[in-house]
């Protein structure tokens, strides 16, 4: 019996924010995977090591968590006024699908550095020393991201003293601007798809909860921690080792997705795991982060915890941070109430790994809230570059 040999595909393994993933140039992919479809999905699954019934990703590049089972495809932009197109795939761990329904705010940080190093930015746009502005078209949701990437001696500056909670070592700071970040395409054109800042979300068998459902950054369902029986200071084990809690969160997510118009039938939530997110918030209070760091109530405006791909995230997804910043800026939302109410253009929240600050510019137009920009700083670093290998008959 003969077996197909492995093939080599140029790739770069990168950390962006508190996530990491495998980055590809579109033109480097095998021809069958350069277009959306089964071949592309199968290839990315094999690269990551999914589906893996053992939940370990031993035979792939994934890390068996929602933060590490990710792939990114970059190409010269097809959209005027942009440098690159950025397509993000969230690869399911134990099931056989790739979710293309949303963006990864953390890996967005690595897109600019990758594009510069990969020769996708015109040389005359790259300063010898200073900041290189990379205009990114986020192809999953059709939005613009502006990355301000530090450059030293004509090369991306990766090392530095910027510290990001949830990342062990400091690195160079990269500022991201998410322009018009309301992901409202599937939600009827409104940042609040139900038309309300707060709704009663009925989840049969679980309960009825006050909920703010918003589509800024990524579709997100915000709940009050106290309504769920939580304090808001929970770390991963408190949720992820509780099978009943995980099942209830998934039911909440599915019913919220239906209420937001993101799906037409509850069963569709099974293959749309990346969106929407479910998060719970609570007023500021002292707590101890997962690293042992003491977080003081006076250093934050509120506490926030978010679920990603069925588990509590170890820090905070970048896109969910945009949702938190936006909702915190709009008086009356559950996030704004947890932060103490009133108007604001920035918020610092506590998450399981520490704290994060995000700014948002919102305005009320004809009775509808809109967000023009969200801003936050992250960091990124190349971990490895070269080729990934996959069996030639695996896609």
QUIZIHU-V793943 format. One line per field, one symbol per residue. ss: DSSP state (H for helix, E for strand, - for the rest). psi: psi as a letter, one per 40 degrees, with the letter a starting at -180 (. if undefined). burial: 1 if it has 9 or more other C-alpha atoms within 8 Angstrom, else 0. A space follows every 50 residues. Layout:
BEGIN
ss->???
psi->???
burial->???
END
This chain:
BEGIN
ss->-----EEEEEEEEEEE--EEEEEEEHHH--HHH----HHHHHHHHHHH-- -------------------EEEEEEE-------EEEEEEEE------EE- ----HHHHHHHHHHHHH-----HHH---EEEEEEEEEE----EEEEEEEE EE--EE-----E--------E--EEEEEE--E----------------EE EEE---EEEEEEEE-E---EEEEE-HHH-------HHHHH--HHHHHHHH HHHHHHHHHH-----HHHHHH-----EEEEEEE---EE-----EE-HHH- -EEEEEEE--EE-----HHHHHHHHHHH-----HHHHH-------EEEEE E--EEEEEEEEEEEE--EEEEEEEEEEE-EEEEEEEEEEEE----
psi->hiiiiiihhhihhihhbfiiihhihdeeiiddeeiiadddddddddddfi iheefdfdfaeiefideegiihhiiiiehieidihhhhhhhideigihhe eaihddeddedddddddefehhdeehidhahhhhhhhhddefihhhhhhh hhfeihhdiaehhhhehdiiaihhhhhhhfehgedefeeidgdeeidhih hhhhedahihhhhifhcihihhihdddeeideeiiddddeegdddddddd dddddddddeedididddddegddiiihiiiiiiiiihideehhhideei diiiiiihfeihiebhidddddddddddehhdidddddeeaaiieiihih idebihhhihhiihhfehhihdiihihaiihhdiibiihihdee.
burial->00000000111111111111111111001000110000111111111111 11000010011111011111111110100001111111111111111111 11111111111111111001100001111011011111111011111111 11010111010101111001111111111111110010011110001110 10100000111111111111111111000101111100110100110111 11111111011110010110011111111111111011110000111001 11111111011111111111111111111111111111101000111111 111111111111000000111111111111110010111111001
END
